[in-house]
Amino acid sequence: MKAVVYNLGCKVNKYECDCLIGKLRAKGYDVSEKLERADIYIINTCAVTAEAERKSRQCVGRCLKLNGDARVIVTGCASQDDAAPFASSPRVSYVCGTAGKADIADKLDAIGVDVIDLPLEYEELSNPETDRTRMSVKIQDGCDNYCSYCLIPYLRGRSRSRSEDAIVAECMSLSRKTCEIVLTGIDISSYGKNTGSSLAALLTKLKDIDCRIRLGSLEASVITHELLEACKALPRFCPQFHLSLQSGCDSVLKRMNRHYTADEYADKVRLIRSYFPCAAITTDLICGFPAESEEDFEQSIAFIDAIGFSHVHVFGYSPRKGTAAAKLKPLHGNVIKDRCMRAQSIAKACSDRYLESLKGKVLEVLTESVEGEYTCGFSREYVRCYISGAPQGSIVKAKATELFGEGLLCEIIG
């Protein structure tokens, strides 16, 4: 029997899908991650934005166009937020939320809606199916930050950490099958706070893992000498730090309920660069948050330029019902669109400067795909590299020669 497990969300959702795929294949199912004709569809939904939630609802129809007689199971953040739009479809068999995903493979014949209470302890999923050069390992779930624009803490629950032993065991197993592991979670910066551990302590226990290790998105508060020492001690650590920003203006940060100032954030970046001078610092920027003045916005893009990020994910603010910010008067859509365009221009200039700084350096590149005459992959700094003649699915040393495509043109060394 054919099953499709389709992910619409983040790396955490992707990890959960990988675990479901592993369980289904162990039961004898032919499983795909692509939307194609199947007997069963499991849709892992997203609700980080209103648009993501809309796409999650549309996905049901896309599945039924492929096979109108298929069973459709919906799970994830969008169904946790509002199960009704999914349950109202006569062809959706079963709807659950973000909790209990580990049991879905045993409930393929279930009917109805079963959105249960969010757990207080970490729910273990394991044995993710893998045939990829880069794999995620989930170390944590939930969030206690309650940023004023974000719905996720209400959909994922309080922060809770996976046991160190389970993480180390899974990383050890995956290191025999993949070239790079990304430690992921809803808020990995809070790892260990409910168990007496810490992200630094976890990294220390991963020092014998024989593959590249990369960190998922971080909060500025977690950047300490202790953490960076632990990163430095990992023999194959990837010096890319996705340090969540959202705004470079203190008054906007306060309204967002972010717990740092722009100066404090800049201090953390300087600390990272004292340990990893060529580190890639990537971030997110929200443009047009309610009451963001032109002066506020100018402060933000000046801050972006001063930090010199290697990549900035720019997006316009959109209200999420149920959050504190949704009660605030939004800016006009054209203002938000204009600010996004201006921020993207600054971000592109920053990215180009960072890439220029890598020219002439030898990078370790994990090759993953072929595009025309080039084999493409990512360096430890998560810079996209284009290499002529490199084998696919391997790690090679390559010298960066010039800016090209979305990254750097490189030549194999040795």
Disulfide bonds with the S-S distance in Angstrom:
none
